[in-house]
Amino acid sequence: MPPRVHNLALRIVSAAILAPLAIGTAYAGSWPFALFWIVAAAAVLWEWIALVAGTRYRLMFSSGLLALAICALVIDRGRPLTALMVLGLGALAAAIFAPRSRRLWVIGGIFYAGVLLLAPLLLRHQQTDGFFAILFLFAVVWTTDVLGYFGGRLFGGPKLLPAVSPNKTWSGAVIGTLGAMAVVAAGAHAIGGYNVAAITVVAFVLSIAAQIGDLMESRIKRAFGAKDASQLIPGHGGVMDRLDGFWAAALIALLIGFSRGGFADVARGLLAW
């Protein structure tokens, strides 16, 4: 089997396992959902620290992991501001054990992993719209990723940002974004009760954010001479490689939801227009 075909097969198998797990825990909510994202954030934190400082700095990882676990518990009790304070303290604690030249990178990694944990938990916390907010995010990010991958290979053309990610094309970016908008519009129309035009515009914004997040992670890896964050997910590389777009889209979704509904109604603020 050619390497490219083998890699694609691994990507499909991995996605077939992880996607239902992500959707299932999102539907269940509560501790299964929190546990899923604690594991994901912990994996991303481990990959980040290994990338920027090396695998021998266990105290950095332990400090950050403890902060993430406490954040999840605090969010469950409805105290998001306290969770942000805990995350900041965890970043400072991890920085104490970091090499001087890598302290800012380590602090950045704590907040990177923290966003990956806090954004989904805050969006899912609201019972009425929380599950749909997470499904909305999944639909945007996954459609952008899948259609961007196949669209770019099918149509080719000018590279999006060759110095950072030589395989991404403008055609793939455009097809991925248009596909995400179409999928979200169809889903909002089928569910009913949502402003389809407004939801489609939000999907456009989040799709662009997801692609920027992908490019940003590629730039970080290039800065440290790495192709993949790790090899934890067959065909995808590391967890950070798989969730870079979701991270950025979730962050923007959280900011949109918070600006319109506060911490109490983040999901509704994102979806109700």
C-alpha positions in Angstrom: 0.0 0.0 0.0 1.5 3.4 -0.9 2.4 5.6 2.1 -0.2 8.3 1.3 -3.0 5.7 1.0 -1.9 4.0 4.2 -1.9 7.3 6.0 -5.3 8.1 4.7 -6.6 4.7 5.9 -5.2 5.3 9.3 -6.8 8.7 9.5 -10.2 7.2 8.6 -10.0 4.5 11.2 -8.9 6.9 13.9 -11.7 9.3 13.0 -14.2 6.5 13.0 -13.2 5.7 16.6 -12.7 9.2 18.0 -15.7 11.1 16.4 -18.4 8.9 17.9 -16.6 9.0 21.3 -16.5 12.8 21.1 -20.2 13.1 20.1 -21.3 10.5 22.6 -19.6 12.2 25.6 -21.0 15.5 24.4 -24.5 14.0 24.4 -23.9 12.5 27.9 -22.5 15.8 29.3 -21.5 15.9 33.0 -18.4 13.9 34.0 -18.0 11.8 30.8 -17.7 15.0 28.8 -15.4 16.6 31.3 -13.2 13.5 31.5 -12.9 13.4 27.7 -11.6 16.9 27.5 -9.4 16.6 30.6 -7.7 13.7 28.8 -7.4 15.6 25.6 -6.1 18.7 27.3 -3.6 16.6 29.3 -2.3 15.0 26.1 -1.9 18.4 24.4 -0.1 19.8 27.4 2.3 16.8 27.4 2.9 17.2 23.7 3.5 21.0 24.0 6.0 20.6 26.9 7.8 17.8 25.2 8.0 20.0 22.0 9.3 23.2 23.7 11.2 21.9 26.7 11.7 18.1 26.4 10.1 15.1 28.1 12.3 15.1 31.2 10.5 18.1 32.8 7.8 16.1 34.7 7.2 18.7 37.4 6.1 21.2 34.7 3.6 18.7 33.3 2.4 17.7 36.8 1.8 21.3 37.8 -0.2 22.1 34.6 -2.2 18.8 34.8 -3.2 19.6 38.4 -4.4 23.0 37.4 -6.4 21.6 34.6 -8.1 19.0 36.8 -9.0 21.7 39.4 -10.3 23.9 36.6 -12.7 21.2 35.4 -14.0 20.7 39.0 -14.4 24.5 39.4 -16.3 24.9 36.1 -18.6 22.1 37.2 -19.5 24.1 40.2 -20.3 27.2 38.0 -17.2 29.3 38.9 -15.5 30.1 35.6 -13.6 33.1 36.9 -12.1 31.0 39.7 -11.1 28.4 37.0 -9.2 31.1 35.1 -7.4 32.1 38.3 -6.4 28.5 38.9 -5.1 28.2 35.4 -3.0 31.3 35.9 -1.6 29.9 39.1 -0.8 26.6 37.3 1.0 28.4 34.6 3.2 30.3 37.1 3.9 27.0 39.0 4.9 25.3 35.8 7.1 28.2 34.8 9.1 27.8 38.1 10.3 24.4 36.9 10.9 25.5 33.3 14.3 26.3 31.7 14.6 30.1 31.7 14.7 30.3 27.9 11.5 28.3 27.7 9.3 29.8 30.4 7.1 31.9 28.2 6.6 28.9 25.9 5.6 26.8 28.9 3.2 29.4 30.2 1.7 29.6 26.7 1.3 25.8 26.7 -0.7 25.9 30.0 -3.1 28.4 28.6 -3.3 26.6 25.2 -4.3 23.4 27.0 -6.5 25.4 29.4 -8.5 26.9 26.5 -9.0 23.4 25.0 -10.5 22.3 28.3 -12.5 25.4 29.4 -14.1 26.4 26.1 -15.9 23.0 25.5 -16.9 22.7 29.2 -18.3 26.3 29.3 -20.2 25.8 26.0 -21.6 22.5 27.1 -22.5 23.6 30.7 -25.8 25.1 29.7 -28.3 22.3 29.4 -30.7 23.7 26.8 -28.3 24.7 24.1 -25.0 23.2 25.3 -25.1 20.0 23.2 -26.1 21.8 20.1 -23.3 24.3 20.6 -20.7 21.5 20.7 -22.3 19.8 17.7 -22.1 23.1 15.9 -18.4 23.3 16.6 -17.8 19.8 15.5 -19.7 20.3 12.3 -17.7 23.4 11.4 -14.3 22.1 12.3 -14.7 18.6 10.9 -16.3 19.8 7.6 -13.6 22.4 7.2 -10.9 19.9 7.8 -12.3 17.0 5.6 -13.4 19.1 2.6 -10.3 21.2 2.8 -8.1 18.1 2.7 -9.9 16.5 -0.3 -10.7 19.8 -2.0 -7.1 20.9 -1.9 -5.9 17.6 -3.4 -8.6 17.6 -6.0 -8.2 21.1 -7.3 -4.7 22.1 -6.2 -3.6 25.6 -7.2 -1.8 28.3 -5.2 -0.5 27.5 -1.8 -2.2 29.1 1.2 1.0 29.8 3.3 3.8 27.6 1.9 6.4 28.8 4.4 4.3 27.4 7.2 2.3 24.6 5.7 3.4 23.6 2.2 0.4 21.2 1.5 -2.5 23.6 2.2 -4.0 25.4 -0.8 -6.4 28.3 -1.3 -8.8 26.0 -3.0 -8.9 23.7 0.0 -9.4 26.6 2.3 -12.3 28.0 0.3 -14.0 24.6 -0.2 -13.6 23.8 3.4 -15.2 27.0 4.6 -18.1 26.9 2.0 -18.7 23.3 3.0 -18.9 24.1 6.7 -21.3 27.0 6.0 -23.5 24.7 3.9 -23.5 21.9 6.5 -24.3 24.3 9.4 -27.1 26.0 7.4 -28.7 22.7 6.5 -28.4 21.5 10.1 -29.9 24.7 11.6 -32.8 24.6 9.1 -33.5 20.9 9.9 -33.4 21.5 13.7 -35.5 24.7 13.5 -35.6 27.5 15.9 -32.4 29.1 14.8 -31.6 32.1 12.6 -30.1 30.2 9.7 -28.4 33.3 8.1 -26.8 34.4 11.4 -25.6 30.8 12.2 -24.1 30.5 8.7 -22.1 33.7 9.2 -20.9 32.4 12.6 -19.8 29.2 10.9 -17.9 31.3 8.4 -16.0 33.0 11.2 -15.3 29.8 13.1 -14.1 28.0 9.9 -11.6 30.8 9.3 -10.5 30.6 12.9 -10.0 26.8 12.7 -7.8 27.2 9.6 -5.8 29.9 11.4 -5.4 27.6 14.4 -4.1 24.9 12.1 -1.5 27.2 10.6 -0.5 28.6 14.0 0.2 25.1 15.3 2.2 24.3 12.1 4.3 27.5 12.7 5.0 26.4 16.3 6.1 23.0 15.2 8.4 24.4 12.5 10.0 26.7 15.1 11.0 23.6 17.0 11.9 21.4 14.0 9.0 18.9 14.4 6.6 17.5 11.8 4.1 16.2 14.3 3.4 17.0 17.9 3.6 13.3 18.7 2.4 9.9 17.3 -0.4 9.3 19.7 -3.2 9.1 17.0 -2.4 6.9 14.0 -2.5 8.8 10.7 -3.0 12.2 12.5 0.2 12.6 14.5 -0.5 14.1 17.9 -3.6 15.2 19.8 -2.5 18.8 19.3 -2.3 18.1 15.5 -5.9 16.9 15.5 -7.3 19.6 17.8 -5.4 22.7 16.6 -8.4 23.9 14.5 -10.9 23.0 17.1 -8.9 24.9 19.7 -9.1 28.1 17.7 -12.7 27.7 16.7 -13.7 26.9 20.3 -11.9 29.9 21.6 -13.7 32.3 19.2 -17.0 30.5 19.8 -16.5 31.1 23.6 -15.7 34.7 23.1 -18.8 35.2 20.9 -21.0 33.4 23.3 -19.6 35.2 26.3 -20.0 38.6 24.6 -23.7 38.0 24.0 -24.7 35.9 27.0 -22.0 36.1 29.7 -20.7 33.0 31.4 -24.2 31.9 32.4 -25.5 31.6 28.7 -22.4 31.0 26.6 -24.0 28.4 24.4 -27.2 30.4 23.9 -25.1 33.5 23.2 -23.4 31.6 20.4 -26.5 30.1 18.8 -29.5 32.4 19.5 -29.6 35.4 17.1 
